[in-house]
Amino acid sequence: MKTRTAQAGVAAVALGAMLGAFAIGAPPASAQEDTKAEIERYREMLQDGNPAELTVLRGEGLWKEKRGPKNASLEQCDLGKGPGVVQGAYAELPRYFADVDAVMDAETRIVHCMVELQGFDRAEITKRPFSGSGQRATDIEALAAFVVEESRGVPVNVPQQHPKEVASYQRGERIFHYRGGPYDFSCASCHEGENKRIRLQDLPELTKQEPAQRAFTTWPAYRVSQGALRTMQWRMYDCFRQQRFPEMKFGSEASIDLITYLGVTAKGGKMDSPSIKR
């Protein structure tokens, strides 16, 4: 642990020096590539001992614990592969669920199970779905971390068999390209086309399979800059915030449609989440 900490410290110092140099003026292309490599090296060092592991363990405990007005666990929750089957389920979400006649992603399905199996009030548990910076993960975040960990290494295969699954993908694609808000932005403004970046942050091309795979398979993720685990629902929420769009409601159809679009595009990529990001 001390060795990893020392290595991360060295990488952070080197990275800080490069970032400081960048502030002086526009760097040459070779310097940009060197910095990109250093950032990746720093992330690799952080990955060993990801703080998200603690959130996963808490989520597993919540999954098995009898809670709520019905004093029940979530061990009979159907995430799409049958009651109680968690292994590999996240890699096939969002998907259509006949019991609600709708497409649901992992987080909205978890909430559904908390309501139906445990008796929790939907409005109450979704009032604050995301934790603040440095705060303890919410129950939804912890449960999502556990569920996605159970799909690590499983290929993404978001289904498109049911008409409502196809419709969700099609709406998601339209939302991805819809321009609006005070800056006339869309998701595609940042994530369509190659070699785009914000400051030193590379922006993945999410309309193509390979970069979409790298992005989709690494969420949820622990954000070092915020000291918190962030879920895919949070990622959609924050993208809308950065576009200056109206606030995206947790579990809304628009959020699920966007996740469906990204998941279908990322087909075949192997889940590697919770990951760790800047």
Secondary structure, DSSP 4 states (H G I P E B T S, - for coil): -HHHHHHHHHHHHHHHHHHHHHHHSPPPHHHHHHHHHHHHHHHHHHHTT-THHHHHHHHHHHHHS-BTTTTB-STT-BSSSSBT--TTTGGG-SEEETTTTEEE-HHHHHHHHHHHHH---HHHHTSS-SPPTTSPPPHHHHHHHHHHHTTTTPBP-----SHHHHHHHHHHHHHHH--BTTTTB-HHHHHSSSSEEETTEEE--TTSHHHHHHHHTT-SEEETTTTEEE-HHHHHHHHHHHHTPSPPPTT-HHHHHHHHHHHHHTTTPBP--SEEE-
